[in-house]
């Protein structure tokens, strides 16, 4: 299969995880405390993928890539916390801060921008090599469930309907596929897309996920962060062996 075709396939799986995350918040059968474990595993895996795969590969493609890595980091900070000061991953419990519809809308825009770069990361990986594409897909999929959960929670807390909450989660999936298509149809831009998405990945892992993990007392979630790094190492070794 071509890089675009396989990127769309894996991008669709990531988009489906966004929607499933939204489903969690509109029903009660799933134990929401499990979300913390996704945050912890995801943050460890994403940091390892960014520092051990994305940054070295970006430097090989473009000597000036550190500027784009920083740009990606600052861009997602602008959208998630500059335009949406009350944004955070996980279940939204501060409903009084979301009474203004503009607050929930700005949070959605922030998540949409970062989901777009999730798609860019997946496509960039498969353009360069299938093993890198799979690694970056795993880095993305591990935080897709919390993304959908987060946007659904924000919408519910702001008084939106369950249907609108699910549509918002589905919108994140559409943004991911838009990122895949943008990079897949413009393969020559991979030298810019990969470092930009590396900066976004570092921000999401270190500034979005890790603070939520650090709020939980005890050592369990800290061990899960290291478990995410170990999972990355195992996946990397397995892909190289194959």
Number of C-alpha atoms within 10 A of each C-alpha: 6 10 21 22 15 19 30 23 14 22 30 18 16 28 28 21 26 32 25 20 25 30 22 22 24 17 9 9 8 11 8 13 10 9 19 19 19 22 29 28 28 31 32 26 28 31 24 22 24 24 14 13 17 27 21 13 19 24 15 11 15 15 10 14 23 17 13 21 25 17 18 25 22 17 19 23 20 14 21 25 15 15 17 21 14 17 24 19 25 23 19 21 12 12 15 9 15 22 13 12 13 13 20 24 18 20 24 24 17 22 25 24 19 27 28 22 30 33 34 28 34 36 37 32 26 24 21 16 12 15 17 23 22 21 22 27 23 22 28 25 23 21 29 30 25 27 28 32 30 28 35 35 26 30 29 24 21 22 16 15 14 18 15 14 27 25 16 24 33 24 21 30 29 21 21 31 29 20 26 29 21 19 26 26 12 12 17 12 13 22 21 18 26 32 32 29 29 33 25 28 31 22 24 23 24 16 16 20 25 21 15 16 21 13 9 12 9 9 9 12 21 19 15 23 24 17 18 26 21 16 19 24 16 12 16 17 11 11 14 9 7 6
